[in-house]
Amino acid sequence: MEDQDRDHISSRSHFSGRSDQELDEMLDELRAGKIGINQPGQNSSEHDLEDTPEENNNASGTGNAAKSKKGKSRKEGFNLKDEVISWIQVLVAAAIIAFCVNHFIIANSEVPTSSMETTIMAGDRVIGSRLSYKFGDPQRGDIAIFIYPDDEAKGIKTYYVKRIIGMPGDTIEIRDNQVYIDGVAAKNPEKMQLNYFVETDGSMLSEEQFRLLDVSKADRVLIDGSYNPQYMSMLNIQPNANGQYNPIYHFPLTQKTLEVAKKLPVVKRVVLEPDPVGTDSYYPVDYQTGWSRDNYGPLWIPKKGTTIPLTERNIALYKRCIVNYEHNKLEVKDSKVYINGKPETTYTFKYDYYWMMGDNRHNSADSRSWGFVPEDHIVGKPIMIWLSLDKDRSLFDGGIRWNRMFRWVHPD
């Protein structure tokens, strides 16, 4: 049988050229199952081992295509053009967002001073909107954000927050802290504050009482009455039976907290702070008007299109508007007024102007100090208090004013 198998295998042409010993070894391996016909990794026929030129070309083509596709895939991992376009898209999107924020939203800012207390408190973080005056004009009583007028010449911008008290064309006057518009008493803001002297019966006010009166540490001043007895006498505050002054405090109060202070058992007397005298720090600072903090005006507020005579007094009152805000050159030579080199006897305003005051009337640098605010300086209004921090307390002891957070800012 082995001879027949050997003869049969030997007779096949594709095994020609092999010795009988080699064929016997292959036959033994086939029987043992160690190899199979055309099994990978083993010898195969010459037909299997040798490809035709056409097959080689096809294989080569397929291989080259695979290599080309693989190389292309590797190149597609980083495409400079696509990367540049992607970055341009990111930058354009960022520019659009920045434009929208700058033109429609004033980024959140902290209120550092108490000039608008207690409507807006020091430590409030507010978000302002520029859209407020994109589709409407400022109104009397609005709380507005504007560029501080004195900063324009310095090339910087500082944003202030005050209340609009006077409108273009109004005549404003202050008599004993009461504002009058065109001779009629204006409505006072509900939370308007004035400074008071508070004399106790000899006791010191407690922290709890200060909090009840809503008085911050920065606003509390303990007065030594013996330092200026004449001033104390003017306030009708006299030494006690021992010849010493009782504790005297100085701080701002609203009408509501004023009533609370008067009812405190330890409070003996509450006196409104008198109008300071002998100061020249009120607008216009280079012209004697006799006006003061609590008694000011009457003063007409410029209105666009209105013409005024260029008298000495009007030049003093409105020179800043003509020169600083409407960018004219004004000179007085030989009793004649020249505007941009031409002699003039009248001037017509190009802008509307507004009169701004803080609600904390005795502790506010406002239009009484630097005059009118032109319409193009008003940029928006605060719309929401998103965070309020009390610097007098720790975060775990009332440092966060939770009742003021995410609160809309209303004029009253």
Long-range contacts (C-beta under 8 A, 24 or more apart in sequence): 2-27, 14-45, 14-46, 14-47, 103-130, 104-129, 104-130, 104-131, 104-134, 105-129, 105-130, 106-130, 106-145, 106-159, 106-379, 106-380, 108-386, 109-159, 111-161, 114-216, 114-218, 114-219, 114-252, 114-360, 114-363, 115-162, 115-358, 115-359, 115-360, 115-363, 115-364, 115-365, 115-366, 116-143, 116-161, 116-162, 116-163, 116-358, 116-359, 116-360, 116-364, 117-191, 117-193, 117-252, 117-359, 117-360, 118-191, 118-193, 118-214, 118-254, 118-359, 118-360, 119-143, 119-163, 119-189, 119-191, 119-359, 119-409, 119-412, 120-161, 120-382, 120-385, 120-409, 121-388, 121-401, 121-404, 122-216, 122-218, 122-391, 123-388, 123-389, 123-390, 123-391, 123-401, 124-385, 124-387, 124-388, 124-404, 125-385, 125-386, 125-387, 125-388, 125-389, 126-161, 126-382, 126-383, 126-384, 126-385, 126-386, 126-409, 127-382, 127-383, 127-384, 127-386, 128-159, 128-379, 128-380, 128-381, 128-382, 128-383, 129-380, 129-381, 129-383, 130-379, 130-380, 131-380, 132-380, 132-381, 132-383, 133-378, 133-379, 133-380, 133-381, 138-164, 138-167, 138-354, 138-375, 138-378, 139-164, 140-164, 140-165, 140-166, 140-167, 140-181, 141-187, 141-189, 141-411, 141-412, 142-381, 142-411, 143-381, 143-382, 143-409, 143-411, 144-354, 144-356, 144-378, 144-380, 144-381, 145-378, 145-379, 145-380, 145-381, 145-382, 146-356, 146-373, 146-377, 146-378, 146-379, 147-377, 147-379, 148-370, 149-320, 149-324, 149-325, 149-370, 149-371, 149-372, 149-373, 149-374, 149-377, 150-370, 152-324, 152-325, 152-377, 153-324, 159-379, 160-356, 161-382, 162-356, 162-357, 162-358, 162-364, 162-366, 162-367, 163-189, 163-356, 163-357, 163-358, 163-359, 163-411, 164-354, 164-355, 164-356, 165-355, 165-356, 165-357, 165-367, 166-301, 166-354, 166-355, 166-367, 167-301, 167-354, 167-355, 168-301, 168-302, 168-303, 168-304, 168-352, 168-353, 168-354, 168-375, 169-300, 169-301, 169-303, 169-306, 170-300, 170-301, 170-355, 171-297, 171-298, 171-299, 171-300, 171-301, 172-296, 172-297, 172-298, 172-299, 172-301, 172-355, 173-296, 173-297, 173-298, 173-299, 174-294, 174-295, 174-296, 174-297, 174-368, 175-295, 176-275, 176-294, 176-295, 177-294, 177-361, 179-357, 180-298, 189-359, 189-411, 189-412, 190-254, 190-412, 191-254, 191-359, 191-412, 192-254, 192-255, 192-359, 192-360, 192-361, 193-252, 193-253, 193-254, 193-359, 193-360, 193-361, 193-362, 193-363, 194-252, 194-253, 194-272, 194-273, 194-361, 194-362, 195-250, 195-251, 195-252, 195-272, 195-273, 195-362, 195-363, 196-250, 196-251, 196-252, 196-253, 196-258, 196-261, 196-270, 196-271, 196-272, 196-273, 197-223, 197-235, 197-237, 197-248, 197-249, 197-250, 197-269, 197-270, 197-271, 197-273, 198-248, 198-249, 198-250, 198-251, 198-261, 198-267, 198-269, 198-270, 199-237, 199-246, 199-247, 199-248, 199-249, 199-267, 199-268, 199-269, 199-270, 199-271, 200-246, 200-247, 200-248, 200-249, 200-266, 200-267, 200-268, 201-246, 201-266, 201-267, 201-268, 202-240, 202-246, 202-247, 203-247, 203-266, 204-247, 205-247, 205-249, 205-264, 205-266, 209-264, 209-266, 212-260, 213-251, 213-253, 213-257, 213-260, 213-261, 214-254, 214-257, 215-251, 215-252, 215-253, 215-257, 216-390, 216-391, 216-392, 217-391, 217-392, 218-391, 218-392, 219-251, 219-252, 219-363, 220-249, 220-250, 220-251, 221-249, 221-250, 221-251, 222-247, 222-248, 222-249, 222-250, 223-248, 223-249, 223-250, 224-248, 234-274, 235-271, 235-274, 236-269, 236-271, 237-269, 237-271, 252-360, 252-362, 252-363, 273-362, 281-369, 282-368, 282-369, 283-367, 283-368, 283-369, 283-370, 283-371, 284-316, 284-317, 284-319, 284-320, 284-371, 286-316, 287-313, 287-316, 287-317, 291-368, 293-362, 293-368, 296-368, 301-353, 301-354, 301-355, 301-372, 302-349, 302-351, 302-352, 302-353, 302-372, 303-349, 303-352, 303-353, 304-349, 304-350, 304-351, 304-352, 304-375, 305-348, 305-349, 306-348, 306-349, 307-346, 307-347, 307-348, 307-349, 308-346, 308-347, 308-349, 309-345, 309-346, 310-337, 310-344, 310-345, 310-346, 310-347, 318-347, 320-371, 320-372, 321-349, 321-351, 321-353, 321-371, 321-372, 321-374, 322-347, 325-351, 325-374, 325-376, 325-377, 326-350, 326-351, 326-374, 351-375, 351-376, 354-378, 381-409, 382-409, 383-408, 383-409, 384-408, 384-409, 385-409
